[in-house]
Amino acid sequence: MRLATFETATGPRLGVVRDATLLELPVDRGWPTSMRALAGAGKETLDELRRWSEVASPDGGLPVGQVRLLAPIPNPGKIVAIGLNYADHAAEGGVEVPARPLVFAKFTSSVIGPGESIAWDRALTDRVDYEAELGVIIGSRARLVGRSEALEHVFGYTCLNDVSARDLQEGDVQWVRAKSLDTFCPSGPWIVTADEIPKPDELRLECSVNGELRQSASTGDMFFNVPTLIEALSHAFTLEPGDIIATGTPAGVGASRKPATFLSDGDEVVVRISSIGELHNTCRVRGRPSTE
């Protein structure tokens, strides 16, 4: 299933996207009303929802193009991000692939949805970069899990852009501020449930800026695949339903181009992942460059 969070006059609601139609979840069935809660609701609830969506009449739905989709999980418990997880990306940056997953956090206040603007102030940063990534949504509590059982804890997958302020990243040494500015974690347009993506290491991942293809790779190129990441992370801390893992980006980021090419006002960034969809965002820049 493709599960979306969308805006209504009374607040965010959940829906199932079937073909080009969004079917709003009925309120009289006792189903969760937030994606984070739905992620942890369990297999029986998902199976019931799937059966309903298969027989629901599309006449009662809305065209997806007429609905404002929000980030699938607007309020994740945490966003755990992985750095240098593609060998070609490490090579373009002149560093080695880490011996173990390189883990950092993105603040949840950075989350935005499809169609929203990636925005920043020139006085704070003028070297903003894109990073197309596969987002993994946790569906059940994971602590000290093994690789063989790791995918059992996955609710689904989405497109994610780990937007990065390279000047802040270099100046701070650690990465949290540079990766966590407001609007620096676009995700969406929806979540595809894990049953429809049994092999998350066989997806095509791409990023385009203004129609120019900048990144193109297979998720099979990840140095640490999804089960390995879940195993490693769950041995460090507990993963909860609705948590997001940003699994790393391949080569082709703007900082490594010759010359370096960073995002500008009005640029459209599109992250595409096969079997999931496309995430579109436009850049908006405020203010004047810093004179420091």
C-alpha positions in Angstrom: 0.0 0.0 0.0 0.9 3.6 -0.5 0.0 5.5 2.7 -0.1 9.3 2.8 -0.7 12.1 5.3 -2.6 14.9 3.7 -4.1 18.3 4.8 -7.8 18.9 5.3 -9.7 21.8 6.8 -9.9 20.0 10.1 -6.2 19.0 10.2 -4.0 16.2 8.9 -5.6 13.0 7.8 -4.4 9.6 6.6 -5.2 8.1 3.2 -4.4 5.2 0.9 -3.2 6.1 -2.6 -4.6 3.8 -5.2 -3.6 4.6 -8.7 -4.1 8.3 -8.9 -6.8 8.5 -6.2 -6.5 9.1 -2.5 -8.9 7.3 -0.3 -9.3 8.9 3.1 -9.4 6.5 6.0 -12.8 6.4 7.5 -13.1 7.7 11.1 -15.6 5.1 12.3 -13.3 2.1 12.3 -11.0 2.9 15.2 -7.9 3.1 13.0 -5.0 5.3 14.1 -5.3 8.9 13.0 -1.6 9.6 12.7 1.0 7.8 10.6 3.3 7.4 13.5 0.6 5.6 15.4 -0.3 3.5 12.3 3.3 2.4 11.9 3.1 0.8 15.4 -0.4 -0.6 15.1 0.7 -4.0 13.9 0.1 -6.4 11.1 -3.6 -7.1 11.8 -4.5 -3.4 11.5 -2.5 -3.1 8.3 -4.2 -6.2 6.8 -7.6 -4.8 7.7 -6.8 -1.5 6.2 -5.5 -3.2 3.0 -8.7 -5.3 2.6 -10.7 -2.1 3.0 -8.7 -0.2 0.4 -9.0 -3.0 -2.1 -12.8 -2.9 -2.2 -13.4 0.8 -1.4 -15.0 2.7 -4.3 -12.7 5.2 -6.0 -15.8 7.4 -6.4 -15.4 8.4 -2.8 -11.8 9.4 -3.2 -9.9 12.5 -4.3 -7.5 13.0 -7.2 -4.0 13.0 -5.7 -3.1 16.1 -7.7 -5.9 18.0 -5.9 -4.7 17.2 -2.4 -1.9 18.8 -0.4 0.3 15.9 0.7 2.3 16.4 3.9 5.4 14.6 5.1 4.2 11.0 5.6 5.4 11.2 9.2 5.4 14.9 10.2 6.5 14.1 13.7 9.0 11.2 13.8 10.3 10.2 17.2 13.8 10.5 15.8 15.6 10.7 12.5 18.8 8.6 12.5 21.0 9.4 9.5 23.9 7.5 8.0 26.9 9.1 6.5 29.3 7.8 3.8 27.2 4.7 3.1 28.0 4.5 -0.6 31.6 3.8 -1.6 31.4 6.2 -4.6 30.2 9.0 -2.4 33.0 8.5 0.0 35.5 8.4 -2.9 34.2 11.7 -4.4 34.8 13.3 -1.0 38.3 11.8 -0.7 37.6 9.7 2.4 37.3 6.0 3.1 34.1 4.2 3.8 33.8 3.9 7.6 34.5 0.5 9.2 31.1 0.7 10.9 28.0 2.8 10.2 28.7 6.5 10.6 25.7 7.7 12.6 24.3 11.2 13.2 21.0 12.8 13.9 18.7 15.2 12.1 16.3 17.2 14.3 12.7 16.4 13.7 11.9 20.1 13.2 13.7 19.9 9.9 10.9 17.7 8.4 8.8 19.0 5.5 6.7 17.3 2.9 6.4 17.1 -0.9 5.9 20.5 -2.6 7.1 22.5 0.4 10.1 24.8 0.1 13.6 24.0 1.2 14.4 27.4 2.7 17.5 29.0 4.2 19.0 32.4 5.0 22.1 33.4 3.1 23.5 35.0 6.2 23.7 31.6 7.8 24.8 29.4 4.8 25.4 29.8 1.1 26.5 26.3 0.3 23.4 24.2 0.5 23.5 20.7 -1.1 21.0 17.9 -1.9 21.4 14.2 -0.9 18.9 11.7 -2.2 18.3 8.9 0.2 16.1 5.9 0.9 14.1 6.5 4.1 13.3 3.5 6.2 10.3 3.8 8.6 10.4 1.6 11.7 7.2 -0.3 12.5 7.9 -2.2 15.7 10.2 -1.6 18.6 13.7 -2.8 17.8 16.3 -3.4 20.4 19.3 -5.8 20.0 17.8 -7.4 16.9 19.8 -9.5 14.5 20.3 -9.0 10.8 18.1 -12.0 9.9 15.1 -10.5 11.7 15.7 -6.8 11.1 13.3 -6.3 8.1 10.5 -7.6 10.3 10.7 -4.3 12.2 10.2 -2.2 9.0 6.9 -0.5 8.4 7.7 0.9 5.0 9.9 3.1 2.8 9.9 6.6 1.5 12.0 9.1 -0.5 14.1 11.5 1.6 16.4 14.4 0.9 19.2 14.9 3.5 19.7 18.6 2.7 23.1 19.8 4.0 24.7 23.1 4.6 28.3 22.2 3.6 29.9 25.4 5.1 28.3 24.7 8.5 29.2 21.0 8.2 32.9 21.8 7.6 33.0 24.5 10.2 31.3 22.6 13.0 33.2 19.4 12.4 30.2 17.4 13.6 27.2 17.4 11.3 24.0 18.0 13.3 23.4 21.7 12.8 24.3 21.5 9.1 21.8 18.8 8.5 19.0 20.0 10.8 18.1 23.5 9.7 14.4 24.0 9.3 13.1 22.4 6.1 16.3 20.4 5.6 14.5 17.0 5.7 12.0 16.7 2.9 10.3 13.3 2.8 7.4 11.7 0.9 5.4 11.7 -1.2 4.0 8.7 0.8 5.2 5.5 2.5 5.1 2.2 0.6 4.6 -0.6 3.0 7.3 -3.1 3.5 5.4 -6.0 2.1 5.5 -4.3 -1.4 9.3 -3.9 -1.2 10.7 -7.2 0.0 14.2 -6.4 -1.3 15.1 -2.8 -0.4 18.5 -3.3 -1.8 17.2 -3.5 -5.4 15.8 0.0 -5.8 16.9 2.7 -8.3 17.7 6.0 -6.5 18.0 9.2 -8.4 18.2 13.0 -7.8 17.6 15.7 -10.4 18.0 19.5 -10.1 16.1 21.6 -12.6 15.7 18.5 -14.7 19.4 17.6 -14.8 20.2 14.2 -13.4 22.8 14.5 -10.6 22.7 11.2 -8.8 21.8 7.7 -10.0 22.6 4.5 -8.1 21.1 1.3 -6.8 20.4 0.9 -3.1 22.3 -2.3 -3.6 25.4 -0.1 -3.7 25.0 0.8 0.0 28.0 -0.4 1.9 25.8 -1.2 5.0 22.4 -2.4 3.8 19.1 -1.9 5.6 19.3 -5.1 7.8 22.8 -4.3 8.7 21.9 -0.8 9.7 18.9 -1.9 11.8 21.1 -4.5 13.6 23.8 -1.9 14.3 21.5 0.9 15.4 19.4 -1.3 17.6 22.4 -2.5 19.5 23.2 1.2 20.3 19.7 2.4 21.1 16.0 1.5 20.8 14.3 2.1 17.5 10.6 2.9 18.0 7.6 2.8 15.6 7.7 5.9 13.4 11.4 6.5 13.7 13.1 7.2 10.4 16.5 5.9 9.2 18.1 8.0 6.4 20.3 5.4 4.8 22.9 7.6 3.1 23.5 9.1 -0.4 25.4 8.0 -3.5 27.9 10.0 -5.6 26.9 13.2 -7.4 26.4 15.7 -4.6 26.9 19.3 -5.5 29.9 19.8 -3.3 31.9 17.2 -5.3 31.1 18.6 -8.8 33.8 20.4 -10.7 33.3 23.2 -10.0 31.1 22.7 -6.9 27.5 23.5 -7.6 25.2 24.4 -4.7 21.4 24.9 -4.6 20.0 28.4 -5.5 16.8 30.2 -5.1 14.1 28.7 -7.4 15.9 25.4 -8.0 13.6 22.3 -8.1 15.0 19.2 -6.5 13.4 15.8 -7.3 14.3 12.6 -5.5 13.1 9.5 -7.3 13.1 5.9 -6.0 11.7 3.0 -8.0 8.7 1.3 -6.5 8.1 4.4 -4.3 7.7 7.6 -6.3 9.0 11.1 -6.7 9.6 13.8 -4.0 9.5 17.4 -5.4 10.7 20.5 -3.5 11.7 24.0 -4.6 14.4 26.1 -3.0 13.7 29.5 -1.5 16.6 31.7 -0.3 16.3 34.7 2.0 18.5 37.6 2.8 22.0 38.6 1.7 25.2 36.6 1.9 27.2 37.0 5.1 30.1 39.5 4.9 32.1 37.6 7.5 
